[in-house]
Amino acid sequence: MIKYAFFVAAFAFMSNSVNAADLTVATWNLAHFSGQDGSGCRPRVQNDYDELKAVILNVDPDVWLFQEVESVGGLARILDPTKWDLYAEKRAERKGGKCYGGTNIMNMQRTAIALKKGMLLAPPTDLKFLDVNGSGALRYGVSARIAMNGTTIELINVHLKSGCFSGKSEEACRSLFMQVPYLTSYVGQADAEGRAVLVGGDFNRRLSQKNDEVWATLSFNDKLGLQMSSVTGTSRCSVKGEVAIDYQLTTDKFRSVLTRENAYEYTFTGPFKSWPSDHCPVVVSYTLK
């Protein structure tokens, strides 16, 4: 395997070192991640798992929001379960089709979350409403709650319907445009109940593109004050120079407790095929006010 080098790109709003932050959250789509050697649409071997672990150690956040994870057991190959609380959505197994251009069978793609031990107020829960047609084909969200300065923080991880990156004419847009109002409603309810909310993950949508319809729906409720706290614009992880689809969004209530210290996209060098995933970690560090 061709080795790659890590480097941190697109720093913004840095005032102190990352280690000085009170809360660092990273979101990362692991691209068909399975804990079994040679399995799924991105078959991996031990060296690949070691490279993923190296990224995790280098980023060193308090919370990981992962997408495209087959199981908690797989995560235990790259995160020490004695140091992390690991959770993956409990959507039922579905038989996958053949991987594009190969003979392997596609594994389940679940949203998952990892938090350093001692942070959780209660076990994480599934946000089943994102499976808008109830068939189990669309991914659930995952929610976890922590407390900081006497405020309950709700961390939400999503992996929305793919195939509707802009506009609304694609067939996939119907599902995406159904998911978004449910998500907005849930965030509004959490806010009304006094929780400070961060929503992160793979939105499969270029939210920061001018006049994006999905972002207009997400940010419609002025009382929430939902904003993009992660880096926006063109993703330095995109080999095509496309606008980012991975984000962290925060409410006014969240930002009244925690202020953004810095935000960056952790990127890779070397040939694209050597990268550990086709997405890069999107990292934001926050400090208590």
C-alpha positions in Angstrom: 0.0 0.0 0.0 1.2 3.5 -0.8 1.8 5.5 2.4 0.3 8.9 2.8 1.2 11.9 4.9 -1.1 13.8 7.2 -1.3 17.5 7.4 -3.8 19.9 8.8 -5.4 22.4 6.4 -7.8 25.3 6.4 -7.3 26.6 9.9 -9.7 29.3 10.9 -10.3 31.5 14.0 -7.4 30.1 16.0 -6.7 31.8 19.3 -5.1 29.0 21.3 -3.8 25.5 20.8 -6.3 22.7 20.2 -5.3 21.1 23.5 -6.6 24.2 25.3 -10.1 23.6 24.1 -12.8 22.4 26.5 -14.6 20.3 23.8 -13.3 19.1 20.5 -15.7 17.4 18.1 -14.7 15.6 14.8 -17.0 14.2 12.2 -15.6 11.6 9.7 -17.2 9.4 7.1 -15.1 6.2 7.3 -16.1 4.9 3.8 -17.6 1.5 4.0 -15.9 0.7 7.4 -16.1 -2.9 8.6 -14.1 -4.5 11.3 -13.6 -7.6 9.2 -10.5 -8.0 7.0 -11.4 -8.0 3.3 -15.0 -7.2 3.8 -17.4 -4.9 2.0 -16.9 -2.2 -0.7 -13.7 -0.9 0.8 -11.9 -4.1 1.9 -9.2 -3.4 4.5 -6.3 -5.2 6.1 -4.5 -4.6 9.4 -2.3 -1.9 7.9 -5.4 0.0 6.9 -6.8 -0.2 10.5 -3.4 1.0 11.8 -3.6 4.0 9.5 -7.1 4.9 10.7 -5.9 4.6 14.3 -3.1 7.0 13.5 -5.5 9.6 12.2 -7.6 9.2 15.3 -4.6 9.7 17.6 -3.5 12.8 15.6 -6.8 14.5 15.7 -7.5 13.5 19.4 -11.0 15.0 19.8 -13.3 14.3 22.7 -16.1 13.2 20.4 -16.1 11.4 17.1 -19.2 11.5 14.9 -18.7 8.6 12.4 -20.6 7.7 9.3 -20.6 4.4 7.2 -19.7 2.2 10.2 -20.9 -1.4 10.1 -20.8 -2.1 13.8 -19.5 -1.1 17.3 -17.3 -4.2 17.0 -15.6 -2.7 14.0 -14.9 0.5 15.8 -13.2 -1.4 18.6 -10.4 -2.2 16.1 -9.5 1.5 15.9 -10.7 2.9 19.2 -9.9 1.4 22.6 -13.2 0.5 24.3 -11.7 0.9 27.7 -11.2 4.6 26.9 -14.1 5.4 24.7 -17.9 4.8 24.9 -18.9 3.5 21.4 -22.3 3.4 19.9 -23.8 2.6 16.5 -27.4 3.0 15.4 -29.4 -0.1 15.9 -31.1 -0.2 12.4 -31.8 -3.8 11.4 -29.5 -5.6 9.1 -30.4 -5.4 5.4 -28.9 -7.5 2.6 -26.6 -5.4 0.5 -26.1 -5.5 -3.2 -22.8 -6.1 -5.0 -20.2 -3.4 -4.6 -19.7 -1.2 -7.7 -17.0 -2.7 -9.9 -16.4 -5.7 -7.6 -17.7 -9.0 -6.3 -17.9 -8.1 -2.6 -21.3 -7.5 -0.9 -22.0 -4.0 0.5 -22.0 -3.9 4.3 -24.5 -1.9 6.5 -23.6 1.8 6.7 -24.6 3.1 10.1 -24.0 6.3 11.9 -22.0 5.9 15.1 -20.5 8.0 17.9 -17.5 7.7 20.2 -17.1 9.8 23.3 -14.2 9.7 25.8 -15.2 7.8 28.9 -17.0 9.8 31.6 -18.7 12.3 29.3 -22.1 10.6 28.7 -25.1 11.6 30.8 -27.1 8.5 29.4 -26.7 6.0 26.7 -27.0 7.4 23.1 -30.2 7.0 21.3 -31.3 6.5 17.7 -33.1 9.2 15.7 -35.3 6.9 13.7 -37.3 9.7 12.1 -34.6 10.2 9.5 -35.7 6.9 7.9 -38.6 8.8 6.5 -40.2 6.0 4.6 -39.8 3.5 7.4 -38.1 0.8 5.2 -34.8 0.8 7.0 -33.0 1.9 3.9 -32.3 5.4 5.1 -29.8 5.9 8.0 -30.9 6.8 11.5 -29.3 9.7 13.3 -27.6 9.2 16.6 -28.0 11.5 19.6 -25.8 11.7 22.7 -26.0 14.1 25.7 -23.3 15.5 27.8 -23.2 18.4 30.4 -21.0 21.5 30.5 -21.3 24.4 32.9 -24.6 23.2 34.0 -26.1 23.0 30.5 -27.1 19.8 28.7 -25.4 19.6 25.3 -27.0 17.4 22.7 -24.7 16.0 20.1 -26.5 14.8 17.0 -24.8 12.8 14.2 -26.5 12.5 10.8 -25.8 10.9 7.5 -28.5 12.2 5.1 -29.6 10.7 1.8 -27.0 10.8 -0.9 -27.4 11.9 -4.5 -28.9 15.4 -4.0 -25.8 17.5 -3.5 -27.4 20.6 -5.0 -30.7 21.7 -6.5 -33.8 19.5 -6.0 -34.5 17.7 -9.3 -32.6 14.5 -8.7 -34.7 11.4 -7.6 -32.8 11.3 -4.2 -33.9 14.9 -3.4 -37.3 13.7 -2.5 -36.0 11.7 0.5 -33.5 14.4 1.5 -36.1 17.1 1.4 -38.4 14.9 3.6 -35.6 14.3 6.1 -34.6 18.0 6.7 -37.9 19.3 8.2 -37.9 16.4 10.7 -34.4 17.2 11.7 -35.1 20.9 12.0 -38.2 20.1 14.1 -36.2 17.8 16.4 -33.5 20.4 17.0 -36.2 23.0 17.7 -37.8 20.7 20.3 -34.4 20.1 22.0 -33.8 23.8 22.1 -37.2 24.5 23.6 -36.5 21.9 26.3 -33.3 23.8 27.2 -30.6 21.7 25.5 -27.7 23.3 23.6 -27.5 21.5 20.2 -24.6 20.6 17.8 -25.6 18.7 14.6 -22.7 17.2 12.7 -22.0 14.6 10.1 -22.3 13.9 6.4 -25.2 16.0 5.1 -24.6 14.9 1.5 -25.4 18.5 0.6 -23.3 21.5 -0.3 -25.0 23.6 2.5 -22.5 26.5 2.2 -23.3 27.0 -1.5 -25.1 30.3 -2.1 -28.9 30.1 -1.7 -28.9 26.4 -0.9 -32.5 25.3 -0.4 -31.7 22.7 2.3 -29.7 25.2 4.3 -32.6 27.7 4.0 -34.9 25.1 5.6 -32.4 24.2 8.4 -31.7 27.8 9.3 -35.3 29.0 8.9 -36.1 29.1 12.6 -34.5 32.4 13.8 -35.0 31.4 17.4 -32.5 28.5 17.0 -29.9 30.6 15.3 -28.4 27.6 13.6 -25.0 28.4 12.1 -22.2 26.5 10.4 -19.3 26.2 12.9 -17.1 24.1 10.8 -15.0 25.3 7.8 -17.2 26.0 4.8 -16.6 26.5 1.1 -14.5 24.3 -1.2 -13.4 21.1 0.6 -9.6 20.6 0.4 -10.4 16.9 0.7 -12.3 16.9 -2.6 -10.3 15.8 -5.5 -12.8 17.6 -7.8 -12.7 20.9 -5.9 -16.2 20.6 -4.7 -18.0 22.4 -1.9 -17.9 20.6 1.4 -20.8 18.2 2.4 -19.5 17.4 6.0 -20.4 20.0 8.6 -20.9 20.9 12.2 -23.9 23.2 12.9 -24.6 24.8 16.3 -27.5 26.7 17.8 -27.5 30.0 19.6 -27.9 28.2 22.9 -24.8 26.1 22.2 -22.7 29.1 21.3 -23.9 30.9 24.5 -22.0 28.1 26.4 -19.2 27.3 24.0 -17.4 29.5 21.6 -15.5 28.2 18.5 -11.8 28.3 19.1 -10.7 26.9 15.7 -12.0 24.8 12.9 -10.1 22.8 10.3 -10.3 20.0 7.8 -7.7 17.3 8.5 -6.5 16.3 5.0 -4.2 13.8 3.4 -1.5 13.9 0.8 -0.5 11.3 -1.8 -2.6 9.5 -4.4 -6.3 9.6 -3.6 -6.5 5.8 -3.7 -4.0 5.7 -0.8 -6.2 7.8 1.5 -7.8 6.0 4.5 -11.3 7.3 3.4 -12.8 9.4 0.6 -13.8 11.9 3.3 -11.6 13.9 5.7 -12.2 14.6 9.4 -13.9 17.9 9.9 -12.8 19.2 13.3 -14.0 22.0 15.5 -12.6 23.0 19.0 -14.8 24.9 21.4 -14.0 26.7 24.6 -16.3 27.5 27.5 -17.4 31.1 27.8 
